[in-house]
Amino acid sequence: MIAFPRTVPVPDAVADLAARHLPPRVRDAVDLQAAALRRYARLGQPQYAEARWLLAQDVAATNKIAAAHNPGLVATRRDLPGLDR
């Protein structure tokens, strides 16, 4: 099961159905955004500060594409664990 931003988890089949209705560019951006958020969550130690900064840039770039299609797809500070520390 996966989770859309700020919602309850949904089955993979439902997420796949919803993703099929997105334009390919937006779908790729959302996939990259989710991957960057997962990697960001794993890099909690101080020695990974530069990697976290680069991943935050990736999230910002994909946010631009996702927001142009649907503002609800944008990742916020709440989605980046430890960003507001």
Residue frames as a rotation matrix with the C-alpha (Angstrom) as fourth column:
MET 1
0.583 0.812 0.000 0.00
0.812 -0.583 0.000 0.00
0.000 0.000 -1.000 0.00
ILE 2
-0.599 -0.729 0.330 1.19
0.720 -0.671 -0.175 3.50
0.349 0.133 0.928 -0.73
ALA 3
0.115 0.622 -0.775 0.05
0.802 -0.518 -0.297 6.86
-0.586 -0.587 -0.558 0.59
PHE 4
0.206 0.018 0.978 -0.81
0.687 -0.715 -0.131 9.97
0.697 0.699 -0.160 -1.36
PRO 5
-0.796 -0.568 0.209 0.38
0.268 -0.640 -0.720 13.17
0.543 -0.517 0.661 0.33
ARG 6
-0.874 0.358 0.330 -1.65
-0.484 -0.572 -0.662 14.04
-0.049 -0.738 0.673 3.43
THR 7
0.153 0.952 -0.266 -4.21
-0.888 0.251 0.385 11.25
0.433 0.178 0.883 2.96
VAL 8
0.390 0.041 0.920 -4.89
-0.591 0.777 0.216 7.77
-0.706 -0.628 0.327 4.24
PRO 9
-0.717 -0.688 0.116 -3.08
-0.383 0.527 0.758 4.84
-0.583 0.499 -0.641 2.56
VAL 10
0.431 0.825 -0.366 -4.78
-0.800 0.162 -0.578 3.45
-0.418 0.542 0.729 -0.54
PRO 11
0.494 -0.232 0.838 -4.34
0.261 0.959 0.112 0.09
-0.829 0.163 0.534 -2.28
ASP 12
-0.550 -0.823 -0.142 -1.79
0.041 -0.196 0.980 -0.01
-0.834 0.533 0.142 -5.09
ALA 13
-0.470 0.433 0.769 -4.48
0.876 0.332 0.349 -0.77
-0.104 0.838 -0.536 -7.67
VAL 14
0.655 0.731 -0.192 -6.32
0.717 -0.681 -0.147 2.44
-0.238 -0.041 -0.970 -6.80
ALA 15
0.267 -0.653 -0.709 -3.10
-0.066 -0.746 0.662 4.45
-0.961 -0.130 -0.242 -6.92
ASP 16
-0.718 -0.521 0.462 -2.26
0.367 0.280 0.887 2.94
-0.592 0.806 -0.010 -10.32
LEU 17
0.026 0.825 0.565 -5.71
1.000 -0.016 -0.023 3.82
-0.010 0.566 -0.825 -11.63
ALA 18
0.778 0.238 -0.582 -5.33
0.341 -0.937 0.073 7.42
-0.528 -0.255 -0.810 -10.43
ALA 19
-0.119 -0.929 -0.352 -1.82
-0.070 -0.346 0.936 7.67
-0.990 0.136 -0.024 -11.91
ARG 20
-0.440 -0.016 0.898 -3.04
0.804 0.439 0.402 6.48
-0.401 0.898 -0.180 -15.32
HIS 21
0.559 0.764 0.321 -5.10
0.829 -0.521 -0.204 9.65
0.012 0.380 -0.925 -15.61
LEU 22
0.508 -0.479 -0.716 -2.11
0.027 -0.822 0.569 11.94
-0.861 -0.308 -0.404 -15.09
PRO 23
0.883 -0.323 -0.342 -0.11
-0.418 -0.205 -0.885 13.24
0.215 0.924 -0.316 -18.05
PRO 24
0.680 -0.642 -0.353 3.19
0.560 0.766 -0.316 11.33
0.473 0.017 0.881 -18.46
ARG 25
-0.198 -0.800 0.566 5.32
0.109 -0.592 -0.799 14.32
0.974 -0.097 0.205 -17.45
VAL 26
0.119 0.329 0.937 3.36
-0.862 -0.435 0.262 14.82
0.493 -0.838 0.232 -14.22
ARG 27
0.962 0.249 -0.115 3.35
-0.181 0.891 0.416 11.09
0.206 -0.380 0.902 -13.46
ASP 28
0.315 -0.928 -0.200 7.14
0.594 0.358 -0.721 10.97
0.740 0.108 0.663 -13.85
ALA 29
-0.297 -0.400 0.867 7.51
-0.329 -0.809 -0.486 14.03
0.896 -0.430 0.109 -11.62
VAL 30
0.530 0.565 0.633 5.33
-0.799 0.080 0.597 12.49
0.286 -0.821 0.494 -8.90
ASP 31
0.896 -0.264 -0.357 7.35
0.286 0.958 0.009 9.25
0.340 -0.110 0.934 -9.07
LEU 32
-0.075 -0.980 0.184 10.63
0.442 -0.198 -0.875 11.16
0.894 0.016 0.448 -8.78
GLN 33
-0.075 0.138 0.988 9.20
-0.672 -0.739 0.053 13.21
0.737 -0.660 0.148 -5.93
ALA 34
0.873 0.452 0.187 8.16
-0.448 0.586 0.676 10.09
0.196 -0.673 0.713 -4.00
ALA 35
0.610 -0.722 -0.327 11.59
0.607 0.691 -0.393 8.50
0.510 0.042 0.859 -4.53
ALA 36
-0.275 -0.726 0.630 13.37
0.076 -0.669 -0.739 11.67
0.958 -0.155 0.239 -3.38
LEU 37
0.267 0.450 0.852 11.18
-0.811 -0.374 0.451 11.85
0.521 -0.811 0.265 -0.25
ARG 38
0.978 0.055 -0.200 11.96
0.037 0.903 0.429 8.21
0.204 -0.427 0.881 0.61
ARG 39
0.199 -0.978 -0.062 15.71
0.688 0.185 -0.702 8.81
0.698 0.097 0.710 0.17
TYR 40
-0.164 -0.210 0.964 15.50
-0.333 -0.908 -0.254 12.05
0.929 -0.362 0.079 2.18
ALA 41
0.717 0.536 0.447 13.87
-0.599 0.144 0.788 10.20
0.358 -0.832 0.424 5.08
ARG 42
0.846 -0.424 -0.323 16.76
0.474 0.876 0.090 7.71
0.245 -0.229 0.942 5.20
LEU 43
-0.092 -0.946 0.312 19.47
0.624 -0.299 -0.722 10.38
0.776 0.128 0.618 5.36
GLY 44
0.826 0.563 0.001 19.08
0.320 -0.471 0.822 11.62
0.464 -0.679 -0.570 8.91
GLN 45
0.383 -0.747 -0.543 22.68
0.853 0.060 0.519 11.81
-0.355 -0.662 0.660 10.09
PRO 46
0.620 -0.146 -0.770 24.58
-0.060 -0.988 0.139 15.12
-0.782 -0.040 -0.622 9.97
GLN 47
-0.452 -0.891 0.043 27.15
-0.029 0.064 0.998 13.81
-0.892 0.449 -0.055 7.48
TYR 48
-0.460 0.366 0.809 24.41
0.865 0.390 0.315 13.56
-0.200 0.845 -0.496 4.85
ALA 49
-0.012 0.482 -0.876 23.48
0.289 -0.837 -0.464 17.26
-0.957 -0.259 -0.129 4.98
GLU 50
-0.614 -0.274 -0.741 24.63
-0.555 -0.518 0.651 17.93
-0.562 0.810 0.166 1.41
ALA 51
-0.952 0.303 0.037 22.72
0.259 0.737 0.625 14.90
0.162 0.604 -0.780 0.08
ARG 52
-0.213 0.915 -0.342 19.57
0.851 0.001 -0.526 16.08
-0.481 -0.403 -0.779 1.89
TRP 53
-0.177 0.078 -0.981 20.02
-0.159 -0.986 -0.050 19.54
-0.971 0.147 0.187 0.41
LEU 54
-0.890 -0.192 -0.414 20.29
-0.432 0.063 0.900 18.07
-0.147 0.979 -0.139 -3.12
LEU 55
-0.737 0.676 0.008 17.21
0.665 0.723 0.188 15.91
0.122 0.144 -0.982 -2.57
ALA 56
-0.086 0.699 -0.710 15.29
0.535 -0.569 -0.625 18.94
-0.841 -0.433 -0.325 -1.32
GLN 57
-0.518 -0.156 -0.841 16.21
-0.539 -0.704 0.463 20.64
-0.664 0.693 0.280 -4.62
ASP 58
-0.979 0.187 -0.085 14.86
0.061 0.660 0.749 17.62
0.196 0.728 -0.657 -6.53
VAL 59
-0.378 0.887 -0.266 11.61
0.875 0.248 -0.415 17.82
-0.302 -0.390 -0.870 -4.56
ALA 60
-0.154 0.284 -0.946 11.34
0.018 -0.957 -0.290 21.55
-0.988 -0.062 0.142 -5.32
ALA 61
-0.808 -0.197 -0.555 11.85
-0.525 -0.185 0.831 20.92
-0.266 0.963 0.046 -9.05
THR 62
-0.839 0.538 -0.082 9.22
0.436 0.754 0.492 18.19
0.326 0.377 -0.867 -9.15
ASN 63
-0.331 0.728 -0.601 6.86
0.644 -0.291 -0.708 20.37
-0.690 -0.621 -0.372 -7.10
LYS 64
-0.559 0.087 -0.824 6.86
-0.451 -0.867 0.214 22.94
-0.696 0.491 0.524 -9.90
ILE 65
-0.877 0.207 -0.433 5.70
-0.320 0.421 0.849 20.34
0.358 0.883 -0.303 -12.42
ALA 66
-0.659 0.642 -0.392 3.16
0.726 0.679 -0.108 18.76
0.196 -0.356 -0.914 -10.08
ALA 67
-0.434 0.489 -0.757 1.73
0.394 -0.653 -0.647 22.10
-0.810 -0.579 0.091 -8.95
ALA 68
-0.795 0.140 -0.590 1.15
-0.547 -0.586 0.598 23.18
-0.262 0.798 0.542 -12.53
HIS 69
-0.687 0.557 -0.467 -1.18
-0.010 0.635 0.772 20.20
0.727 0.535 -0.431 -12.93
ASN 70
0.488 0.827 -0.281 -2.69
0.276 0.159 0.948 19.90
0.828 -0.540 -0.151 -9.43
PRO 71
-0.026 -0.534 0.845 -1.61
-0.651 -0.632 -0.420 21.89
0.758 -0.561 -0.331 -6.35
GLY 72
0.734 0.376 0.565 -2.64
-0.678 0.453 0.579 18.96
-0.039 -0.808 0.588 -4.15
LEU 73
0.869 -0.447 -0.213 0.32
0.348 0.857 -0.380 16.93
0.352 0.256 0.900 -5.45
VAL 74
0.277 -0.800 0.533 2.89
-0.358 -0.600 -0.715 19.31
0.892 0.007 -0.453 -3.97
ALA 75
0.218 -0.329 -0.919 5.16
0.817 0.576 -0.013 18.04
0.533 -0.748 0.395 -1.18
THR 76
0.704 0.082 0.706 5.39
-0.224 -0.917 0.330 20.42
0.674 -0.391 -0.627 1.78
ARG 77
-0.274 -0.824 0.497 7.74
-0.769 -0.123 -0.627 20.78
0.578 -0.554 -0.600 4.75
ARG 78
0.239 0.466 0.852 5.52
-0.885 0.466 -0.007 18.29
-0.401 -0.752 0.524 6.57
ASP 79
0.977 0.166 -0.137 6.39
-0.212 0.842 -0.496 15.65
0.033 0.513 0.857 3.96
LEU 80
0.248 -0.959 -0.138 10.15
-0.073 0.124 -0.990 16.12
0.966 0.255 -0.040 4.48
PRO 81
0.863 0.134 -0.486 10.98
0.434 0.294 0.852 14.64
0.257 -0.946 0.196 7.87
GLY 82
0.271 -0.792 -0.547 13.48
0.836 -0.087 0.541 16.71
-0.477 -0.604 0.639 9.82
LEU 83
-0.072 -0.317 0.946 13.50
0.817 -0.563 -0.126 19.63
0.572 0.764 0.300 7.40
ASP 84
0.485 0.352 0.801 12.26
-0.045 -0.904 0.425 22.08
0.873 -0.242 -0.423 10.01
ARG 85
0.610 -0.338 -0.716 14.78
0.786 0.368 0.497 21.06
0.096 -0.866 0.490 12.69
